[in-house]
Amino acid sequence: MMRYYCRRDGKRIYCDKSLDTAQHLPAVYHSFPNTKCIIIVRHVMDTIASGLEASPWGFNAFGYAPFVHASPENTVMALARYWEVQVSAALQWQDGHLVTSHRIRYEDLVTDPWVTLCGLFDFLDVGQDRSVLVRGLTKHNPLSGPGDYKLAFTRGISSQSVGSGKRVPVTMLPPPLIDRLNELLEKLAYPPLTASWNAEPKTVKSASDDARSHLEYLMASMREGDWEFDVDSLAILADDDMDLRWVVEPRSATVRRGDGEVDIVITGAAEDLAQLVRGDANPGVLFRSGRIRPVSAADADEYRIDMPKMMTALVGRFAAAPNGGNGAGAKADLRAHG
């Protein structure tokens, strides 16, 4: 069947991207001994975030079901086990077939696509053709059969999703599994999973210009107000752009750019932080989804923070908050600015 399509289109190479191929490589090579294997990997936490996003109504696709059935109470662990099994099989095969296997990291592909593809072209013994960066995204026919559900709406290569796994709680993974994942991550030259994983910045700067300017504008709009909490200072950090860092002292309505010792850190993507500060999104939804993550700098037993009350009070300290007086005026200015 594939020879028919190759002859029809004047091609000599075809690619199969079945999701479970890693589990059947010996059979593939027995049937097709001249096969070349392209192994594409991605950081485990980003893979989990992508899997959760792609499975809002259940895990009956992508080969997730057996792992979720084995761990229905913890889908983070289930998808981590899926990644471990797939990557382990692929790396084990590559170790014994170095000449016929070529590994690519997703992160390298989206941050430096041309250099990454040149290495792939050499491996496949084909000419270097920069036009594939465009043709690969413009010639997709959604009527041709099943495929990536995002592809029909994608017209360019983006690194926006790199680091999306920062919102996946590492505490959902048992220590023995973390140890095994870190062994594989080290082989792939990825940073390890640590207790502070969810508070660490993303490895790729990906905040859009709009999100950056929006957050900067909001952070310059703080006003004085009551502050009833033991938390006297906090930091707001954009994990997708480490230049976007502020220390906030709500009692004195002081905001300064940079770092410092604080009681609590609020971190997340610049766009989500802007929604939080502006008051356009329910903080409970942002926290529950992991898009915004509060990290206490104090001993957890020292005191308990009433996060809903604290965030409501904090949002009220910014002029863009939905209330009267200066807030209403600044909100109108923000709309004009946006």
N, C-alpha and C positions, 0 to 999 in steps of 0.2 A: 504493500500500500504506500509506504513512504517513498520507495523508488519511483512509483508512478508520479507522485507530486514533485519529486526532484527533477525528473525528466521533463515534466510539463513546464516547470519554471526555469529550466536550465541551471539547476543547482547540483552540487556534488556532496553537500553536507546537510544533514537535518539534525535537529535537536529535540530530544524528548525531555520534558520537565515534569514527569509524574512525581507527586509528592512523596511517595513511599519507595522510590528507587533506591535510596540509601540502604534499605533493608534487603535488597535483592541484587546487589552488585555482582556477586559470583555468577548468578544465573544470567545476568545481562552479558557479562564478558564471555560466558560459555557460548551464548548464541551469537554474539557479535564481538569477536576477538579483537577487532581493530578499533573498538570504541575508545574515545577519549572522554574522560570524566571531569566535569567542571563542578567543583564543590563550592557552593556559596554559603557563607555563614554570616550570622548576625549576633550581636550581644544577646545573651539569654534574656535579660530583663526587657529589652526592646522587643524581642520576639514575643514575650508574654504579653506586653502591652498591645502589640499588634493583633495577637490572637484573641484577646478579650474584646478589642474593638470590632473585629471581624465576626464575632459570634454573639451578637446581642440577644438572640432568641434561642440559643442552644449551641451545643458543641458537636453537631452531627457532620461537620465538614473538616477538611484538612488533615484527617487522621487523628483528631483530638479525642474522639469518643472513648476508645479503650482506656486512655489515661484518666479522663474525667470520671469514667465509671469506677476506676480503682481508687479515686480520691474525690468523691463528689462534694465533700465538705470543704475542700480547699483547692479551688481551680488554679490558683497561683502555683501551688506545688505540682498539680497535674500537668500544667503546660511546661513547667521547668523540667519535669521528668520526660516529657515528649522531646524537648530540646536536647536533653542529655542523651537519650537513646539514639536520636537521629545523628547528632554530631559525633558521638562515640563511634558509631558504625562507619560514618564517612571518613573520620580520621584514621581509624584502624585500616580501612581499605587503602587510603592514600599512603600510609607508611609502607605498604608492600607493593605499591604501584606508582612510584614517584615520577616515572617518565610519562605515564599515560594519565596522570591526574594533575589538575591545576586548581589552586584554591584562591578564592576572591572573598574579601570581606565586604559586606554590604556598605559599611561606612566609607570605605575607600572608593567604592563604585559611585556613590552619590556626591562625595566631596571632591573627588578628582577623577571624573569619569573617563577622560581621554587617556590619561596615563595608565589607568587600570585596564582599559580596553586594549591598549597597545600590547600589554603583556599577554592578554587573552588571544589577540590576533597572532602573535608569534607562536603561542602554544598550539593553535589550530592550523598553523601554516597557511594563513590566508593574508591577503593584502590589507594594509591599514586603511580604513575607510571612515573618515570622520562623519560622513553623512548618516551613518547608522544612528547617531545620537538624536537625529531628527526623525528619520524614517521609522525607527523603532516605536515612536510614540504617535506618529501621524497616520500610519497605514493600518492601524488596528481596526478590524471589522467586528463589532460586537455580535454580528449575526453568524460569525464563523464557528462559534462553539463556546464552551465554557472557558473561563480564564480569570485573570485578576479583575475583581470587581471595580477597582479604581482606574484601570487602564483607559477605559473609554473616555474618562473625564480628565486625563492627564496629558499635558502638552509640554512638559519640561521636567528636567531632573532636579530634585529638591532634597536638601539635607534636613528639612524641617522636622522630620520624625526621629532623627538621631537623638538619642537621649530620652525618648518618650518613656522608657522604662524607669526613669527616676520616680515616677508616681506609683510604681508597683511596690508595695511594702515588703521589704526584705525580711521582716519579722515573720512572714507567712511561710518561710522556707526553714525546714528543720536543719540543725547544724551539720549532720552527716551529708545531707544533700548539698549544702553550701560548699562543703569541703570538696566534693566531687565536681561541682560546677566550677569552682576556682581552679581545679587542676586543668580542666578543659579551657577555661578562659586564659590561663597562662600560656597554653600551647598556641592559642590564637592571638596572643599579644593584646588582650583586652585587660582593662583594670579589674581587680578582684572585687568580689562582694564583701563589704564590711558592715559593721553595725551602723556606720554613719552614711551608708550608701544613699539614702533618700535625701540627705541634706547636702550632698556634694554636687558641684556644678556639672552640667553636661560637658562632654568632651568637645562638642562642636558648637561654635557661636552661631545661633540660628534665629535670634529675635528679628522680626521684620522691622523696617524703618518706622512703619505706622505704630506698631506696638511699643517700640522704644520711645518715640516722641510723645505718645499718649501717656505712658507711665511717667516720663520725666515731667510732663506738664502737671499731672495730678499730684506728684510728690512736692511740687513747688506751691501747692494750694492749701497748705495746712493752716488752720486757725486755732486760737485758744479755746479751751473748753474745760469742763469738769473731767477729772480722771480719778476713779475711785478704787484703783487696783494697786496691789503691792508691786506689780510690774511697772517699773519706772521708765524702762527703755526697751526697745525692741529693734531688730534689724529686719529690713525688707530687702530680699536678694532675688534677683532674676536669675534662675539657673541656666537660662539660654543666652545670657550676655553678662559676664562678670563685671563689666563696667557699670552696670545698673545695680548699685548697692547703696543703701541708705541706713543711717541710724536715726531712729525716731524717739523723741522724748515728748510724749503727748501732753504732760502736765504743763510744760512751758511752750508747747507748740513749736518745738525746735526740730528741724529736719536738716541733717547734714550728709553730704555725699561721702561714702567711704565705709570703713570698718570701725569696730570698737567693741568693748565688752558690753553685752546686753543680757537681759533676762530671758528673752525668747527670740527665736529667729522664725520669720515667715518667708518661705521660699516657694517658688513655682515659676512658670513661664511668664515673661513680661506681659503678654496679652491677658493671662488669667489674673495676674496681680493688679493690672489696670482695672479689670472688672470688679475685683474685690474692693479696691480703694474707692472706686467711683460709686460702688453700691449697686451695680447693675446685675450682679449675680448673687444668688443666695450662698452665703459662706458655707452653710452646711453641705450643699451640693459640691462645692469646690473641695472641701475637706474630705468628704466621703469618697469622692472619685480619685483623690490623691493629686488632683491638679494643683492644689495649694497644700503645703505641708508645714505645720507648726512644729518647731523643735525647741524644747526647753533646754536652757543652758544650766539650769539648777537641778539639784537632786529631785527626782520625781516625787519622793516622799516629803519634800520640804513644804510644799504647798500645792494645792490643786487650783488650776486656773479655770475660771468660768469662761471658756472660749467664746461662746455666743455673745455674752455680755461685753467681753473685752473687744471683740471685733466690731460690734455695733457701736460701741463708744469710739473706737478708733476711726471708723468710717465717718462718724459724725464730726471728727476733728478736721476733716478735709473739706475745703470749700465746695467741692463738687458733690458732696453728699446731698441726698434728696431731702433737704429741709429749707426753712425760710432764711431771710436775711442774706448774709454774704454767700451762703451756700447756693441759693437760687440764682444769684447773679453770676457766680462763677460757673454754674452748670450751663447757663446760656452761652457764656464765653467759650466753654469747652466745645459746645456744639458747633459754634462758628469756627473754632480752631480745627475741629475734626473735618 
